[in-house]
Structures are given as C-alpha cells and as structure tokens.
C-alpha cells in the first residue's frame, strides 16, 4: 500500500477517534438576563466532564424568531412563556417544558443623580425625564413591564418619556450611561449594574409571574449532552449559582 494512502487512513482513523471521544458542543439560546449565571454554570458543567457549550444570548422573543427561521439551537432557555409558546405552536420544540427560575421587576435609578422615588406612580412626575424599558416586541422583560404599567394606569402617561432597549441589558445600559433617569428591569440585572440603586417599588401583583423555561429544540439528531445539561440546570450546583445571582427557584 502506498505510504501516502497509509498516512491518509491513519489520519482519518485518528479523526474518528477524537470525534467519538469528544461530545459535540451544545448551542444554547438563552435570555440575556441569564448570561452571568449561565457563564458560571458552563464552567461547572464542563469541569464535570460534560459536553462543551456555546451560548447565544439575546431577547427571548428575538431568539425564538431566530429558531423559527432555522437557527441550529439545541436548547432554548426563555425569560417568560410567551417565546416558548410561540415555538410550541409551530412544533419546533419538545412538548416537555421545564420551569427552572423566577424573577421580578424593579425600578433602577443612577446613584449619581438625585432621583428619589417612593412609588412607581412618581415616574409620571417631573422627577424623571426619561425612562428606559425593554421593547415588548423583542423581550419578555418589556412585555412584563408593559403589563405592569397598563395595570397601574401608567402606560399611556409615560409614553413621551419611554426609551426602548432591545433587551434588558441594553435597557440597563441606557441608565448606566446617564441617558435616562430610571429603568424598569429585572432585579437580577439591576444587581449587575454600575452605580445603580434598586428601588423595589413595582407591585408584584401588577404583572404575570416571571418564569424562566427551558426546552429542547427539535433536531434531526439530538446531541448526547442535551438532556444531561437540562438535568444539571435543575440540580443543586446550578440552582445555587442562580440563587447567588438573585434568581429564585420556580418550584
């Protein structure tokens, strides 16, 4: 057998061996509000000898649209049920959906400004010139905020002041940069902000319960690490990490 053919065959066999021993990386589409926690969870998961992970973060509704358009995600973790229901209606994800976390809305203000608010209704006063919130068309955080403001009779009053962010992190960035006087965001994101004061003045009964759900995207070949990762998300290690970032368990 020619030497060059032997070299090619050995290379092919070695390549097959490496592929067999190293599980495929998982591509996970996840709400951007989970980014800090999931980056830690990734390290813990990989340290335990599990599959490698690649995250794609963004507004949950935007990510759901990408999956519907054919994006090759393996798992979808959504901030809210609306994007999951969108994919369920199109039969693009498994019927089994796991609720893993909850969150809540708060008003955030910049510590370097003298904005004092005792109630959310004061957002409509001259104390605040501009307010940032996530776009309800792109991110569940925006839909929850819109629901809350409508319930409280503030949605129409605040329209001239509202600046939309593509997602909850972009919304917080408007506040951090000083472009707005207040922002309505998840408490977990507010905790990550620079020079941010958290005001827990959004009535929790003014919006639906915020639940983060995880589900498997339907693929021709499901990767072997998909179900172990979903189980890991609900285990003690991951739940402790989520708790350290301010999330509460869904159960």
C-alpha positions in Angstrom: 0.0 0.0 0.0 1.5 3.4 -0.9 2.8 5.4 2.0 0.6 8.4 1.3 -2.5 6.3 1.4 -1.5 4.8 4.8 -1.0 8.3 6.2 -4.4 9.4 5.0 -6.1 6.3 6.5 -4.3 6.9 9.9 -5.4 10.5 9.8 -9.0 9.5 9.2 -9.0 7.0 12.0 -7.5 9.4 14.4 -10.1 12.0 13.4 -12.9 9.5 14.0 -11.4 8.6 17.4 -11.3 12.2 18.5 -14.8 12.8 17.4 -16.0 9.7 19.2 -14.3 10.7 22.4 -15.3 14.3 22.4 -19.1 15.1 22.5 -20.4 17.7 20.2 -20.7 21.2 21.6 -24.2 22.3 22.6 -25.6 25.5 21.2 -27.9 27.1 23.7 -30.1 30.1 23.0 -30.7 31.9 26.3 -32.3 35.1 27.7 -29.6 37.7 28.1 -30.6 38.2 31.7 -29.2 34.8 32.5 -25.8 35.5 31.0 -23.7 35.9 34.2 -25.2 32.9 35.9 -25.0 30.6 32.9 -21.4 31.5 32.2 -20.6 30.2 35.7 -22.8 27.2 35.2 -21.0 26.4 32.0 -17.7 26.2 33.9 -19.2 23.8 36.4 -20.8 21.6 33.8 -17.6 21.3 31.7 -15.5 20.7 34.8 -17.6 17.6 35.4 -16.5 16.2 32.1 -19.7 17.1 30.2 -20.1 18.5 26.7 -18.8 21.9 25.7 -21.3 24.7 25.5 -21.7 27.7 23.2 -24.3 30.3 24.4 -26.1 32.8 22.2 -27.7 35.5 24.4 -30.4 38.0 23.5 -34.0 39.0 24.0 -36.1 35.8 24.3 -38.6 36.7 21.6 -35.8 37.6 19.2 -34.1 34.3 19.9 -37.4 32.4 19.3 -37.8 34.1 16.0 -34.3 33.0 15.0 -35.1 29.4 15.9 -38.3 29.6 13.9 -36.2 30.8 11.0 -33.9 27.8 11.2 -31.1 28.7 13.6 -29.5 25.5 14.8 -30.0 25.8 18.6 -30.1 22.6 20.8 -31.8 24.1 23.9 -33.8 27.3 24.4 -34.0 29.0 27.8 -36.6 31.8 27.8 -37.4 34.6 30.2 -41.1 34.1 30.1 -43.5 31.6 28.5 -44.5 33.8 25.5 -41.5 32.8 23.3 -41.8 29.2 24.3 -45.5 29.1 23.4 -44.6 30.7 20.0 -42.3 27.8 19.3 -44.7 25.2 20.7 -47.4 26.5 18.3 -45.0 25.8 15.4 -44.0 22.4 16.8 -40.3 23.4 16.9 -39.6 22.4 20.5 -40.4 19.4 22.6 -43.7 19.5 24.4 -42.0 19.0 27.8 -41.0 22.4 29.1 -39.1 22.7 32.4 -39.7 25.8 34.6 -36.4 26.5 36.3 -36.4 30.0 37.8 -38.4 33.1 38.7 -37.5 36.8 38.8 -39.2 40.2 39.5 -39.3 43.7 38.2 -37.8 46.7 39.9 -37.1 50.4 39.1 -33.4 51.2 38.9 -32.0 54.8 39.2 -28.5 56.1 38.9 -26.7 56.6 42.2 -25.0 59.8 40.9 -28.4 61.5 40.3 -30.8 62.8 42.9 -33.8 60.9 41.8 -35.9 60.0 44.8 -39.0 57.8 44.2 -41.2 56.4 46.9 -43.7 54.8 44.5 -43.8 53.7 40.8 -46.5 56.3 40.2 -43.9 59.0 40.6 -42.3 58.0 37.3 -45.0 60.2 35.7 -43.8 63.3 37.6 -41.2 65.8 36.7 -38.7 63.9 38.9 -37.9 61.6 35.9 -37.4 63.0 32.4 -36.8 59.7 30.5 -37.4 56.1 31.3 -35.8 53.0 29.7 -37.6 49.6 29.3 -37.1 46.6 27.1 -39.0 46.6 23.8 -42.1 44.5 24.4 -41.8 43.2 20.8 -38.4 41.8 21.4 -38.0 40.8 25.1 -40.3 39.4 27.7 -39.0 41.9 30.2 -40.7 44.5 28.1 -43.9 42.6 28.0 -44.0 42.2 31.7 -43.2 45.9 32.2 -45.9 46.9 29.7 -48.4 44.7 31.5 -47.4 46.2 34.9 -47.7 49.8 33.6 -51.0 49.1 31.9 -52.4 47.5 35.1 -51.3 50.6 37.1 -52.8 53.0 34.6 -49.3 54.4 33.7 -48.6 53.1 30.2 -50.2 56.0 28.3 -49.0 58.6 30.7 -45.3 57.5 30.3 -45.2 57.2 26.5 -43.5 60.5 25.9 -40.7 59.5 28.3 -40.0 55.9 27.2 -36.8 54.9 25.5 -36.8 51.2 24.4 -33.9 48.8 24.7 -33.5 45.7 22.5 -33.3 43.6 25.7 -33.0 44.0 29.4 -29.2 44.5 29.4 -29.5 47.2 26.7 -32.2 48.8 28.9 -29.9 48.9 31.9 -27.0 50.3 29.7 -29.2 53.4 29.0 -29.3 54.1 32.7 -25.7 53.4 33.3 -24.7 55.8 30.6 -26.9 58.5 32.0 -29.2 58.7 29.0 -32.3 58.1 31.2 -33.3 58.9 34.8 -34.8 55.4 35.5 -35.1 52.0 34.1 -37.5 49.1 34.6 -35.6 45.9 34.6 -35.3 42.5 36.4 -33.8 42.7 39.8 -31.1 40.3 38.8 -29.9 42.6 36.0 -30.1 45.7 38.2 -27.8 43.9 40.6 -25.1 43.8 37.9 -25.3 47.5 37.1 -22.7 50.1 37.7 -23.7 53.0 40.0 -27.3 51.6 40.1 -29.7 51.9 43.0 -32.5 49.4 43.2 -36.0 50.6 44.1 -38.3 47.7 44.9 -41.5 49.7 44.1 -43.1 47.7 41.2 -46.2 45.9 42.7 -45.7 42.2 42.1 -49.4 41.7 41.5 -49.4 44.2 38.6 -47.8 41.6 36.2 -47.8 37.9 35.5 -45.4 35.7 37.3 -42.0 35.7 35.6 -40.9 32.2 34.9 -37.8 31.1 33.0 -38.4 28.0 31.0 -36.0 25.6 29.3 -36.9 23.2 26.4 -35.2 21.1 23.7 -35.3 22.4 20.2 -36.4 19.7 17.8 -33.5 18.5 15.6 -32.9 15.5 13.3 -30.2 14.2 15.7 -30.4 15.3 19.3 -26.9 15.7 20.8 -26.0 13.4 23.7 -25.3 16.3 26.1 -28.7 17.9 25.7 -30.6 16.1 28.4 -27.7 16.0 30.9 -27.5 19.7 30.7 -31.2 20.2 31.3 -30.9 18.0 34.4 -27.8 19.9 35.5 -29.7 23.2 35.3 -32.2 21.9 37.8 -29.6 20.3 40.1 -28.1 21.7 43.4 -24.9 23.2 41.8 -26.7 25.2 39.1 -29.5 26.3 41.4 -27.0 27.6 44.0 -25.3 29.7 41.2 -28.7 31.0 40.1 -29.5 31.9 43.7 -26.2 33.8 44.1 -27.3 36.0 41.2 -30.7 36.8 42.7 -32.9 34.3 41.0 -35.5 32.2 42.8 -36.4 28.5 42.0 -39.6 28.1 40.1 -40.9 25.3 42.3 
